[in-house]
Amino acid sequence: MRLSRWAVAAALLLPGAAVAAPPAPVTRTYAASAASFANPGRGFFTYTETHVGPGYVPLDAAALTAARVHEAHSLVYRIFYLEGYQAVDTIGAADLARISADFATARRAGVKLVVRFAYSADSDLDAPEARVLRHIAQLKPILTGNADILAAVQAGFVGRWGEWYYTQGFAADTTWAARGRVLRALLAATSATTPVQVRTPQIKRRLAPAVARVGVHDDCFLAGTDDYGTFTAADDRAWLAAQSRTALVGGETCDPSERSGWANASAELAAYHWTYLNPSFHAGVLDSWGAAGRAEASRRLGYRLRLLSLTQPAPGTVTIKITNDGYAAPLQNRPVHLILTTGTTRRTVTVPADLRTWQPGTTITLTARFPAPRAGTQLALSLPDPAPRLAANPAYAIRLANTGTWDAARGWNTLGALG
């Protein structure tokens, strides 16, 4: 006579009956990779500039793709010089179309942009406030329409190179009220998810102390004793070290100094949570770091997430440990998906997490539960871009810093078979 499952269960609990022990937890560890590779929104960038008008030089999708694949450049810095509009209120439709086309090119190349607009590279003759505000309003549809591929917008517009210093148009702005209106206009012209960077800590502290998405671009990193005027208050360094845990910091070096060698550079890149850096300038500073220093910076700028282990304490439960070997936490949150593949059947389990809290040097524990899969089910970890237009593009997914785990075609990290 066949016993019911309840009778079988009761029999197993009778005195002297053998009770099957639960399976022992299975733990798998993963080897770290020392390779430098592209990950979205971080690292050394590809520098580009153009002059808006008849001599416009558009971005090249093939060149940007090659830089991403072969040089690990997932970011493109793009400065748009508006010399022809310093005295003209309205940006022409053809020029707006050229600017918009550059964003489409970046999207095809699988990269994100850090952009700045300025009126001159060799003069302090910029535009008056009213004209600047008009130009920002005209650029708003491009900036908001391409928020998914905007890693950052630097405040720009004011002064030579858009660095808010050498300026005729804002020379009389001694109270900084006009500069404040420019910054607020730029914040209004960009998505709430787009970081806006200002040139120095004091600019943010003065004009946007409570705006979380306002960060800093230090364009004289390691120069002199104060990064050539970047740090002007006694507590600016301590302030930036704290702020940069959640605010974007990036930029470039500009002049060798007693401080600019690799020992000091590595300490400050970590202290201020640097996410991106110009690999082309200043050559004297970057060369002094040596090949090993440059390679370490390439690996560690921004986040570098690495698998430590996967434990399967019971069928249908996994615990994954990850660490961040980079200088900064990911600035953008994104989905965390476990992909379970059994034959031709695929299932996705979403794991609650906030990547923005994954600070450098910490160990992150992810736990997921799901109906017990068949033995041999393959598991993968997917960290896709949160934007619908980019979610299926492997170029915008996060690759973990391990050997033998990256599936470039699918844009996910393979974890192996479940027991």
N, C-alpha and C positions, 0 to 999 in steps of 0.2 A: 504494500500500500504506500502511495506517495505521501510524504509528510508535507504539511503546509510550511511556507517559509518561516512562519512564526514558531512552529513546532521545532524546526531545525535550529532556529535561534535559541529556543529554550534549552534544547538538548546540549548545545555548546556551552551553556552556563551551568550544567549539572556538575556536582562535585566530582572531581576526578576526570572530567571531560577535558580534552585538549582544546585550548583556545588559540586560534591563529594570531600570531603577533602582527601588529601593524607593520607595513613595510618601513625599512629604515630610510631616513631622509637621504636623498641623493643630491650631492653638491658638485657643480661643475665650475671650474675657474677658467679665466680667459687671459691669454698672453697680451701684454701691452705692445703697442706699436710705437716706434720712434719716427715714423714717417710724417712728413708735412703734407697736408692735403687740404683742399678747399672745404670750408663749411660756411653756411650762409651767414652774412652779416658780421664777419670778423676777419682779422688777419692783415697781412700786407695788402695794399690796394694797387690797382692800376691807375696811374695819374693821367688825366686827360684835361684839356682846356679847349675852348673855342671862342671866337669873337662873333657875336650875334649880328648878322647882316650879310652882305654879299659874299664875304669870305668865309662863311660858316664851314667848318670841317666836321662832318657828322661822325658819330661813333661807328665802328666797324665790328659787326657781330662775330665774324670769324676770328678777328684778333682778340676780342674779349673772351671768346670761348677757349681759344688756345691758352690765354693767360690763366684762365680758371683751371683748365685741365693739367697744364704742364708747369705752372708756377704757383698753384694754390691760391690764386687771387679771385676770391668770390665777390670782392668789392671793387667798384670803380669810382674814383673821385672825379667829379666833373664840375669845373668852374666855367660859368657862362659870363663872358665879359660883354657888357651892354654899352660900350662906348657910344654907339650911334643913337642911344636913347637918353643920354645924359640931359639933353635939351629938348626931348620929344616926349609928349605925354603918353602916347599910345604905341604899344609894341605892335608892329605890323602882323597881320594874319599869317603871312608866309614865314615870318620868324617864329611865331608861336607854333606853327606846324613843324618847323625844323626841330624845335626843342622837344615837342611831343614825340616826334619820330625817334629821337635818341632814347626815350624811355621804352619805346617798343623794341628798339634794337637790344637794349639791355635785357629785356624780358626774353627775347629769343636766345640770347647768349647764356641765360641761366645765372645772371649776376644781379646784385643790388647796387644802388647808387648812393653816394654821399655827394650832395650838390651844394653849390654856393653861387650866388649872383653878385657881381660887382661891376662898377662902372669903369674901372681902369686898373691896369697893372703898373703903370708908370707915371701916374699923376694923382693928386689928391682932389681933382676936380670931379666930385661926384654930383648926384642930383639933389635938388632940394626935397624936403620932407614930403610935400604934397605929391610930387611926382613919384617918389619912391613908393608911397602908399598906393598910388594908381597902378604902378607896375606890379606890385605884389597882388593886388586884386585881379589883374589880368592873368597872372600865373596860377591863381588858385585852382582853376579846373584841372590843370595838368598835375599839380602837386597832390590834390585830393584823389584824382582819378587813377593815380599810380602809387597810392600809399603802400600797396603790397610790396613794391620793389624799391621803396625809399628807406634805406638804412638810417639816413639822417639828412636834415637840411641845416646847413650852417647859416647863421644869421645874416652875414654878408651885407650888401647894399651900401653900407656906410664906410667911406674911406678907401684909400688905396688897397687893392686886393680884397676889399670888403672886410677888413680886419678891425674896423671901428676906431682907427687911430688917426692916421694922416688924412684929414678931411677939411675941405672948404665948406661943403654944404651943411655940415653940422658943427662947425667950429664955434658958433655962438651958443650952442646947446649946453651951457655950463651946468644946468640943473639936471640934464639927462632926460628931460621930459619927452623930447622929440625921439630920442633913441628908444625910450620906453614904448612910445606909440608904434614905432617900426617893429619892435619885437612882438608886441601884442597883435599887430596886423599879420605878422608871419605865423604866429600861433593860430590865428583864426583862419589862415589860408591853408593850413595843413591838417591832416587827420589827427585825431586825438591819440592815435597809435604811432605817430611819427615823431621821433626825437628831434628837437631843435637845439643846436649847440651855439654857445656864445664863446667869445675869445678868451675870457679870463674868469676866474672865480668871482672877482668883485662885480662883474657885470651881472651875473646871476644873483649874487647876494643883494645887489642893489635893486634890480628890476624884476626878478622872478624867483624870490627865495622859496616860495611854496609850490612852484610848478615842477612836478616830478619829472616831466619829460624834457626839461631844459638841462642840457649837459654842457660840457666844456670841450673846446678844441684848442689844444696847446700847440701852437705852430712854431715855438722855439724851445722845444723840449730839450732840457739839459744844457742850455746856453747860459753862460755867465753864472751868477749866483741865484738869480731869480727867474730863470727862463725868459730873460730879456723883458721884464715887466709883466710876466704872467702872474706872478705871486707878489702882490704889493702890500698886503696886510700881514702882520706877524703870524696870524693863525690861519692863513689861506691854505697852507699845506695840510694841516690837520683837518680843516674843513673839507677839502677835496678828497682826502683819504676816506672820510666817512661818507660823503655824498656819493662817491663813485661806486659804492656797493650797489647802488640802484640807478645811477645816472650815467649816461654815456660819456666816455672820455676817449679821445683819439686825436690825431694830428700828425706833426712831423718835427724832425730836428732841424736846426738852422745854422749852427755854428759850433765848431769844436771848443771845448773848454776843459778845465781841470776836472769837471764833474761828468764829462760825457763818455768815459770809458765804460766797458761792459759791466764791471762790478757795480757801479752806481746805477747804470741804466737798468740792469735787471731788477735791482731793488726798487727803483721808482716805478717801473712798469707794473710791478706787483702791488706796490703801495697804493697807486692811483687807479688800479683796475683798468689798464688800457685795453681797448677792444680793437683798434685799428691804427696803422702807422704807414707813412709814405716810405717805400723801400728805395726811392730814387734820390731823396734829398734829406739831409746833407751827406754827400758821399764821404767826406772826411770823418764825420761822426760814425756813420754806419760801418765804414771799413775798419775803424778802430775796434769794433766789437769782435772782429774775426769771424771766420766761417761758422765756428761753433756757437758764438753769441747770436749771430743772425738766424741760424737754424733754430735755436731755442726760442727766439722771439717769434719766428714764423709759426712754430708749433703752439705757443702759449698765449699769443694775443687773443683776447676774448676768452671764450670758453673752450675747453678740451675735455670732453666727457669720455670716460673710459669704464668699460665693464670690469667689475671685479669678480663677481660670482653669480651663479643661479642655483638656488636650492629648491628642491621639490619635496616638501615634507610629507605630502600626501597627493594622490591623484586629484587633479583639479585645483591645486594650489601651487603657486610659485612665488618665490621671493628673489628679487634681483637687486644686487648692490652695484652702485655706480659711484665713481668719484670724479671730481672736476680738477684736472691738472692745469687749467688755464689761469689767466690773470683776473678774469671777471666772470660773473654769472651771465647766462644768456639774458639779453635785454628783452627779448620777445618771448612770451609764453607760447606754447604750441601743444597740440594733442600728443598724448603718449598712448600708443596702440600696441597691444600684443596681437600678433598675427599667428593663428593656429592653422596649419595646413595638413590635412589628412587625405592623401590621394588627390582627387580633384576638388575636394571640399575645403573651403577656406572660411574661417570665422575670425572676427575682429573683436577683441576685448579692450575697452578703454579703461585706462588706469588713472584715477584722479591724481593730479600732480601739478605743481607750478614751477616750471623750469627757472623762473626768475629768482627763486629762493635757493638754487643750487650753487652756493657760493664756493669759491676756490678752496681747495683743501678739505672739503667736507665729503662725507660718505652719505649717499642718498639710498634709501631703501624703498623699493617699490614692491607691493604685495598685490597679487591678483588671484581671484577665485573664479572658477568657471566649471561647467559640467565636465566630469572626468572624461578626458579624451581617450581614444584608442592608443595603445602603446605604439611608439614610433611616430606619433604626430610631431611634425616639425614646428618649432617656435621661432618667431622673429620679433624684434622690437623696432617699431616704426615711429619716427619723430618728424612728421611732415610739417610743411609750412601751414599755418592756420588759415591763410587766404584761399578761398575756393579756386581762384585761377592758378594757384601754384601748388595746391595740395598733392596733385598727382605727378608733379615734375621732380624726378630724383635729384636734380641739381639743387633744389631748395630744401632737401631733407638733411637732417643731421646724421653724419657718419661718426660712429664711435671709434676711439683710438685704440683699436685692437687688431691683431693680425688674423686674417682668415674669416672675418665676420661680415664684411661689407658686401652687399649685393647691389652693385651699381645700377643694374637694369631696373630693379624694383625700388631702389631707394630705401632699403631697410637693412637692419643688422641681424644676421642669422645667429640664433642661440643654440641650435642643435635639436636633437630629438628628445621628446619627453619619455619618461619611463612608463 
